[in-house]
């Protein structure tokens, strides 16, 4: 695949923005950070399914040789990202508590999974991997992997994946309950999927056709929309090639960056309009506006401090109730099936994993709802602080400043609308080394990273669940009558729900307080940055007036910049 035209277009647009900003003497560090992010960004395509669904075989066929082990056990499974490189090697990301370290290892050692490995990045000299850049295929652990780390991977890739490939083995012949929940998780996060029935060569053509029809009907019932389910035979890699040709990475890339780019163009255009208005105004009005903006900044700062102080005393009882109730209700709704699993010989570990999956699907949308409500409330509070300055915003051609920042920040808690899970490490490093941390934070908010402030709440729940659910079941005496056994198991599950909710509450509350404070700071920065920018532009325009500089020449440059920015907006 040739270089993405959208990527080239967006890079050229950002270059033009940087040039325009330079011409009007405006430091546009955010554009520099966005350019680096666009350059480094990859589109992750996780391949998911239950254990032994054929994911590794599928990807080996695409790569062109056996690299991924098909004998990996559920206990050793870890997400593996596949990237092109002429020099072949493997890199593992290692959990160091507060951060992730990377280490190169021989490709032969990727099966020697360690407990602290979070993912493997496999760099291979494969023509197919080269052709699909910047798409990156990810071999995910099975849905039913018992590793606690898998929960972390699920939470991580639900945010980072831009499209999912979902496999159902022909042996399974149906969409299992755990797979149904995984598909719902993907849908809850606003992601799209392609569906395949794997190992089709193990059945006759008529059976494969029936399984595909069954899976298609079930998936359509889950998603509420039409889908196509295709069979995978021995040459499964050919089907992946067709998929790559059909999902259009240009559209995926545009979806990730379009809003961020338009927002930056709009911000630069607002700067231009402010400068023009200030140069047309008189110096005293400008000074008055600067005082207003400084007063607004002070009010925002005081409001932020008050909100943070209040948040520390907020126990979020209603919000935590909604999350823990979702977990408890989900288990309760599946209790008969869980009892059946136990009665048919499933181990406590298997049942705990199934309960983990049940709770995860309930918790993700519940946390998302809480996060949206919290960020909308925070944004609304900051907007109210700025209402009295609307006249000043109007005078300097920024009538929609509060509304636009408010609209953007109100959605920062909606994890389903996350476009970019994080800015590239390279961009972060560059920002740090060049002293552009402020710009980094601003652009991070602009492109949606702040919407991830509540993701750790989900992760806390997911990683904590095995600790609780693993204690659910005692031994089941085979001497008891079946009905007594069923009631005993049922009681164990029901009796554990209150404890699970209680323990989840103790874990969630401090995390929710911490993430709420992070949201206040993130949203405050967005309002603060725009108001400060407005004040700075008025101040610089006033300095031009006071120094009797060439106002006419500056006005001409600004008018030209306005035209150029409108042209750039049409290109996005």
C-alpha positions in Angstrom: 0.0 0.0 0.0 1.4 3.4 -0.9 1.6 6.2 1.6 -1.8 7.4 2.7 -3.0 10.4 0.7 -5.0 11.6 3.7 -1.9 11.5 5.8 0.1 13.5 3.2 -2.8 15.9 2.8 -3.1 16.5 6.5 0.6 16.9 6.9 0.7 19.5 4.1 -2.3 21.3 5.7 -0.5 21.5 9.1 2.7 22.7 7.3 0.6 25.5 5.7 -0.9 26.4 9.1 2.6 26.6 10.6 3.6 28.9 7.7 0.5 31.1 8.1 1.1 31.3 11.8 4.7 32.4 11.3 3.6 35.1 8.8 1.3 36.7 11.4 4.0 36.3 14.1 1.9 33.7 16.1 3.7 30.8 17.8 1.7 27.7 16.8 3.4 24.9 18.8 0.2 22.8 18.8 0.4 22.5 15.0 4.0 21.1 15.4 2.8 18.5 17.9 -0.1 17.5 15.8 2.2 17.2 12.7 4.4 14.7 14.7 1.4 12.8 15.9 0.0 12.5 12.3 3.4 11.3 11.1 3.7 8.6 13.7 0.1 7.4 14.0 -0.8 3.8 13.2 -4.2 2.3 12.7 -4.5 -0.8 14.9 -6.6 -3.7 13.6 -7.0 -6.2 16.5 -7.9 -9.8 15.5 -10.1 -11.2 18.2 -12.0 -14.4 19.0 -12.2 -17.2 21.5 -9.1 -19.3 22.4 -8.2 -21.6 19.5 -10.4 -19.7 17.0 -7.5 -19.7 14.6 -6.3 -16.1 15.0 -2.6 -17.0 14.8 -3.0 -19.3 11.9 -5.0 -16.6 10.1 -2.2 -14.0 10.6 0.6 -16.5 9.8 -1.1 -17.1 6.5 -1.2 -13.4 5.9 2.5 -12.9 6.9 3.5 -15.7 4.6 5.2 -18.0 7.1 4.7 -19.5 10.6 5.9 -16.9 13.1 3.1 -16.8 15.7 2.8 -20.0 17.7 -0.5 -21.8 17.3 0.3 -23.8 20.4 0.1 -20.8 22.8 -1.9 -21.6 25.9 -4.6 -19.3 27.3 -2.3 -18.7 30.3 0.6 -17.4 28.1 -1.4 -15.5 25.5 -0.4 -11.8 25.1 -1.4 -9.2 22.5 1.1 -9.2 19.6 1.3 -6.2 17.2 2.7 -7.0 13.8 4.8 -4.3 12.1 6.9 -4.2 8.9 10.7 -3.9 9.2 13.5 -5.0 6.9 15.4 -5.9 10.1 13.5 -8.6 12.0 13.3 -8.4 15.7 10.8 -8.5 18.6 10.1 -5.8 21.2 8.2 -6.3 24.5 6.5 -3.7 26.5 7.1 -4.3 30.2 4.9 -3.1 33.0 7.0 -1.0 35.5 4.1 0.2 37.6 3.7 3.8 36.6 5.2 3.4 33.1 6.0 0.9 30.4 9.6 0.0 29.4 10.6 -1.6 26.1 13.1 -4.3 25.5 14.4 -6.1 22.4 14.3 -9.9 22.4 15.0 -12.6 19.8 11.9 -13.5 17.8 12.4 -17.1 19.0 11.7 -15.9 22.6 8.3 -14.4 22.0 6.7 -17.6 23.4 8.5 -17.2 26.7 5.9 -14.8 28.0 6.6 -13.2 31.4 3.9 -12.0 33.8 4.9 -8.3 33.4 4.7 -8.3 29.6 1.9 -6.1 28.4 2.3 -6.6 24.7 4.8 -7.8 22.0 5.7 -5.8 19.0 6.9 -8.1 16.2 8.9 -6.5 13.4 8.9 -8.7 10.3 10.2 -8.4 6.8 6.9 -9.3 5.3 5.7 -7.7 2.0 2.0 -7.9 3.1 2.8 -6.0 6.4 4.7 -3.4 4.4 1.8 -3.0 1.9 -0.8 -2.4 4.6 1.1 0.3 6.5 0.0 2.3 8.5 -2.4 -0.5 9.4 -1.1 -2.7 12.2 -2.6 -6.1 12.7 -2.8 -7.2 16.4 -3.0 -10.9 17.4 -5.1 -10.7 20.6 -5.4 -13.2 23.4 -8.5 -15.3 23.3 -11.7 -14.0 24.8 -11.6 -16.8 27.3 -8.0 -16.4 28.4 -7.8 -16.5 32.2 -4.8 -14.2 32.4 -5.5 -11.0 34.4 -3.4 -9.2 31.9 -5.9 -10.0 29.2 -8.4 -7.7 31.0 -5.8 -4.9 30.7 -5.4 -5.7 27.0 -9.2 -5.6 26.4 -9.5 -2.2 28.1 -6.5 -0.9 26.1 -7.3 -2.1 22.6 -11.0 -1.2 22.9 -9.8 2.4 23.0 -6.9 2.0 20.5 -8.3 -0.3 17.8 -9.9 1.4 14.8 -11.5 -1.7 13.3 -11.8 -5.3 14.6 -11.6 -8.6 12.8 -13.7 -11.2 14.7 -13.2 -14.9 14.2 -15.6 -17.7 15.2 -14.4 -21.3 14.8 -16.5 -23.6 12.6 -16.2 -26.0 15.5 -18.0 -23.6 17.7 -20.7 -23.0 15.1 -22.3 -20.2 17.0 -21.7 -16.8 18.7 -21.0 -17.8 22.3 -22.2 -15.7 25.2 -18.7 -14.4 25.9 -18.2 -13.5 22.2 -21.5 -11.7 22.2 -20.4 -9.5 25.1 -17.1 -8.8 23.4 -18.9 -7.6 20.2 -21.1 -5.5 22.4 -18.0 -4.0 24.1 -16.6 -3.1 20.7 -19.9 -1.5 19.6 -20.1 0.4 22.9 -16.7 1.9 22.2 -17.9 3.1 18.7 -15.7 0.7 16.8 -16.6 -1.4 13.6 -16.0 -5.1 12.9 -15.5 -7.6 10.1 -16.6 -11.2 10.8 -15.2 -14.6 9.7 -15.8 -18.3 10.4 -12.4 -19.9 10.7 -11.2 -23.5 10.1 -13.8 -23.9 7.4 -11.6 -26.6 5.7 -12.6 -28.9 8.6 -16.2 -29.1 7.5 -18.1 -29.8 4.3 -19.3 -26.9 2.2 -22.9 -27.2 3.3 -22.0 -27.2 7.0 -19.8 -24.2 6.6 -22.6 -22.3 4.8 -25.0 -23.1 7.6 -22.5 -22.0 10.3 -21.9 -18.7 8.5 -25.6 -18.1 8.2 -26.1 -18.8 11.9 -23.3 -16.6 13.0 -24.5 -13.8 10.6 -28.0 -13.9 12.0 -26.7 -13.7 15.6 -24.3 -10.9 14.9 -27.0 -8.9 13.1 -29.2 -9.4 16.1 -26.4 -8.1 18.4 -25.5 -5.1 16.3 -28.9 -4.2 14.8 -27.4 -3.9 11.3 -26.6 -6.1 8.3 -23.2 -7.8 8.2 -21.4 -10.3 6.0 -19.7 -13.3 7.6 -17.1 -15.0 5.4 -15.5 -18.5 5.7 -11.8 -18.9 6.1 -10.1 -21.9 4.5 -6.4 -22.8 4.4 -5.4 -19.7 2.4 -6.9 -17.4 5.1 -4.3 -14.8 4.4 -5.9 -14.0 1.0 -9.1 -13.1 2.8 -7.2 -10.7 5.1 -5.7 -9.1 2.0 -9.3 -8.6 0.6 -10.4 -7.2 4.0 -7.5 -4.7 4.0 -8.6 -3.5 0.5 -12.2 -3.1 1.7 -11.9 -1.2 5.0 -10.4 1.9 3.5 -7.6 3.2 5.8 -8.0 6.7 4.2 -11.4 7.0 5.8 -10.1 5.6 9.1 -7.2 8.0 9.2 -9.5 10.9 8.3 -11.9 9.9 11.1 -9.1 10.0 13.6 -7.7 13.4 12.7 -10.3 15.4 10.8 -12.0 17.0 13.9 -8.6 17.8 15.5 -7.4 19.5 12.3 -10.6 21.5 11.8 -10.4 22.6 15.5 -6.8 23.9 15.1 -7.7 25.7 11.9 -10.7 27.2 13.7 -8.4 28.3 16.6 -5.9 29.9 14.3 -8.7 31.6 12.4 -10.0 32.9 15.7 -6.5 34.3 16.4 -6.5 36.1 13.1 -10.0 37.6 13.7 -9.0 38.7 17.1 -5.9 40.5 15.8 -7.9 42.2 13.1 -10.5 43.4 15.5 -7.9 44.6 18.0 -6.1 46.6 15.3 -9.3 48.2 14.2 -10.2 49.1 17.8 -8.6 51.8 19.9 -6.0 51.2 22.6 -8.2 51.9 25.6 -10.8 49.4 24.5 -8.1 46.9 23.9 -6.7 47.5 27.4 -10.1 47.1 28.9 -10.5 43.8 27.0 -7.2 42.6 28.3 -8.2 43.4 31.9 -11.5 41.5 31.3 -9.6 38.5 30.0 -7.2 38.5 32.9 -10.2 38.7 35.2 -11.7 35.7 33.4 -8.5 33.8 33.8 -8.5 34.5 37.5 -12.1 33.4 37.8 -11.3 30.2 35.9 -8.4 29.4 38.2 -10.5 30.1 41.3 -13.3 28.0 39.9 -10.9 25.1 39.2 -9.5 25.2 42.7 -13.0 25.2 44.2 -14.1 22.3 42.1 -11.0 20.3 43.0 -11.5 20.9 46.7 -15.1 19.9 46.4 -14.2 16.8 44.4 -11.9 15.6 47.2 -15.0 15.6 49.5 -17.2 14.0 46.9 -17.8 10.3 47.4 -19.6 9.9 44.1 -22.1 7.6 45.8 -24.7 7.7 43.0 -22.1 7.3 40.3 -20.5 4.3 42.1 -23.9 2.8 42.8 -24.7 2.9 39.1 -21.4 1.1 38.2 -21.5 -1.5 41.0 -25.2 -2.1 40.4 -24.5 -2.7 36.7 -21.9 -5.3 37.8 -24.3 -7.0 40.2 -27.3 -7.0 37.9 -25.2 -8.5 35.1 -24.2 -11.4 37.2 -27.7 -11.9 38.6 -29.1 -11.9 35.0 -26.8 -14.8 34.0 -27.0 -16.8 37.2 -28.9 -19.8 35.7 -26.3 -20.2 33.0 -23.4 -19.9 35.5 -25.0 -22.6 37.6 -25.4 -24.8 34.6 -21.7 -24.3 33.8 -20.8 -25.4 37.3 -23.1 -28.4 37.2 -21.5 -29.6 33.9 -18.0 -29.6 35.4 -16.6 -26.2 34.6 -13.9 -25.2 37.0 -14.1 -22.2 39.3 -11.4 -20.5 37.2 -13.5 -20.9 34.0 -16.6 -19.7 35.7 -14.8 -16.8 37.3 -13.5 -15.8 33.8 -17.0 -16.0 32.4 -18.2 -13.8 35.3 -15.4 -11.4 34.6 -16.5 -11.2 31.0 -20.1 -10.6 32.1 -19.2 -7.8 34.4 -16.8 -6.1 32.0 -19.6 -5.7 29.4 -21.8 -4.2 32.0 -19.1 -1.9 33.5 -17.8 -0.3 30.4 -21.0 1.4 29.3 -21.8 2.2 33.0 -18.4 3.9 33.5 -18.8 5.7 30.1 -22.2 7.1 31.2 -20.7 8.3 34.5 -17.7 9.9 32.7 -19.9 11.7 30.2 -22.1 13.1 33.0 -19.1 14.3 35.0 -17.3 16.0 32.1 -20.5 17.6 30.9 -21.1 19.0 34.4 -17.5 20.3 34.7 -17.6 21.9 31.3 -20.9 23.6 32.1 -19.5 25.0 35.3 -16.6 26.6 33.5 -18.9 27.9 30.7 -21.0 29.7 33.4 -17.9 31.4 34.7 -17.3 33.0 31.3 -20.8 34.2 30.5 -20.3 37.7 31.8 -17.5 38.2 29.3 -19.5 37.4 26.2 -19.6 41.1 25.2 -15.8 41.2 25.1 -15.7 37.9 23.0 -18.2 39.5 20.6 -16.2 42.7 20.2 -13.1 40.7 19.2 -14.9 38.4 16.7 -15.0 35.4 19.0 -18.7 35.1 19.7 -18.7 31.3 19.8 -15.5 30.9 21.9 -17.3 29.6 25.0 -19.7 27.5 23.1 -17.0 25.8 21.0 -14.7 25.0 23.9 -17.7 23.9 25.9 -18.9 21.6 23.2 -15.4 20.0 22.8 -14.8 19.6 26.5 -18.3 18.3 27.3 -17.5 15.1 25.3 -14.1 14.5 26.9 -15.5 11.8 29.0 -17.2 9.9 26.2 -14.8 7.0 25.6 -16.9 5.9 22.7 -15.8 9.1 20.9 -12.1 8.7 21.5 -10.3 9.2 18.3 -6.8 9.1 19.5 -6.0 7.0 22.6 -2.7 8.8 23.1 -0.2 11.0 21.4 2.8 9.1 20.1 5.8 8.6 22.5 7.9 10.5 19.9 5.6 13.5 20.1 5.7 13.5 23.9 9.4 13.2 23.9 9.8 16.0 21.4 7.5 18.2 23.4 9.5 17.6 26.6 12.9 18.2 25.0 11.8 21.4 23.3 10.0 22.9 26.3 6.7 22.6 24.6 4.9 20.7 27.3 2.2 23.4 27.5 1.6 23.0 23.8 1.6 19.2 24.2 -1.1 19.4 26.9 -3.2 21.7 24.8 -3.1 19.6 21.6 -3.6 16.5 23.7 -6.9 18.0 24.9 -7.8 19.1 21.4 -7.5 15.7 19.8 -9.2 13.8 22.5 -6.6 12.3 24.9 -8.4 13.9 27.8 -11.4 11.7 27.1 -9.3 8.8 28.4 -9.1 10.2 32.0 -11.8 7.7 33.0 -10.4 4.7 31.3 -8.4 3.8 34.4 -11.7 3.3 36.3 -12.6 0.6 33.9 -9.1 -1.0 34.2 -9.3 -0.9 38.0 -12.5 -2.9 37.9 -11.3 -5.4 35.3 -8.0 -6.1 37.0 -9.7 -6.4 40.4 -12.5 -8.8 39.4 -10.4 -12.0 39.3 -9.3 -11.3 42.8 -12.9 -11.3 44.0 -14.5 -13.8 41.6 -11.7 -16.4 42.2 -13.0 -16.8 45.7 -16.6 -17.6 44.6 -16.7 -21.3 44.6 -16.0 -23.8 47.2 -15.9 -27.5 46.4 -19.1 -29.0 45.0 -19.9 -32.3 46.7 -21.0 -34.9 44.2 -22.8 -36.7 47.0 -25.5 -34.1 47.2 -28.6 -34.3 45.1 -28.6 -32.3 41.9 -31.2 -29.8 43.1 -29.3 -29.2 46.3 -26.1 -28.7 44.4 -27.8 -26.2 42.1 -29.2 -24.2 45.0 -25.8 -24.3 46.8 -24.0 -22.9 43.7 -26.7 -20.3 43.2 -26.4 -19.2 46.8 -22.7 -18.9 46.6 -23.0 -16.6 43.6 -25.8 -14.5 45.1 -24.0 -14.2 48.4 -20.8 -13.0 46.6 -22.6 -10.2 44.7 -22.9 -7.8 47.7 -19.3 -8.4 48.7 -18.2 -7.8 45.1 -20.1 -4.6 44.9 -18.7 -3.5 48.3 -15.2 -4.2 47.4 -15.6 -2.7 44.0 -16.8 0.5 45.7 -13.7 0.7 47.8 -11.5 0.4 44.7 -13.6 2.7 42.4 -14.1 5.6 44.8 -10.5 6.8 45.1 -9.9 6.2 41.5 -13.0 8.1 40.5 -11.9 11.0 42.7 -8.5 11.0 41.1 -9.8 10.8 37.5 -12.4 13.5 38.3 -9.6 15.8 39.4 -7.7 15.0 36.2 -10.8 15.9 34.2 -11.2 19.2 36.0 -7.6 20.1 35.2 -7.9 18.9 31.6 -11.1 20.9 30.9 -9.8 23.9 32.8 -6.7 23.9 30.6 -8.8 24.0 27.5 -10.8 27.1 28.6 -7.7 28.7 30.1 -5.6 28.2 27.0 -8.2 29.8 24.7 -8.9 32.8 26.9 -5.2 33.4 27.5 -4.6 33.2 23.7 -7.3 35.8 23.2 -5.7 38.2 25.7 -2.2 37.7 24.3 -3.4 38.5 20.8 -5.1 41.7 21.9 -2.0 42.7 23.8 0.3 42.2 20.8 -2.1 44.1 18.6 -2.2 46.9 21.1 1.6 47.0 21.2 1.5 47.5 17.4 -0.8 50.4 17.8 1.2 52.0 20.6 4.4 51.7 18.7 2.9 53.2 15.6 4.1 50.2 13.6 2.9 49.5 10.1 -0.7 48.6 10.9 -1.7 48.6 7.3 0.9 45.9 6.4 -0.1 43.8 9.4 -3.8 44.1 8.4 -3.0 42.9 4.9 -1.1 39.8 6.2 -4.0 39.0 8.6 -6.6 39.4 5.8 -4.5 37.2 3.6 -4.2 34.6 6.4 -8.0 34.6 6.9 -8.5 33.7 3.2 -5.8 31.0 3.3 -7.3 29.4 6.4 -10.7 29.2 4.8 -9.1 27.5 1.8 -7.4 25.0 4.1 -10.6 24.3 5.8 -12.2 23.3 2.5 -9.4 20.9 1.9 -9.9 18.9 5.1 
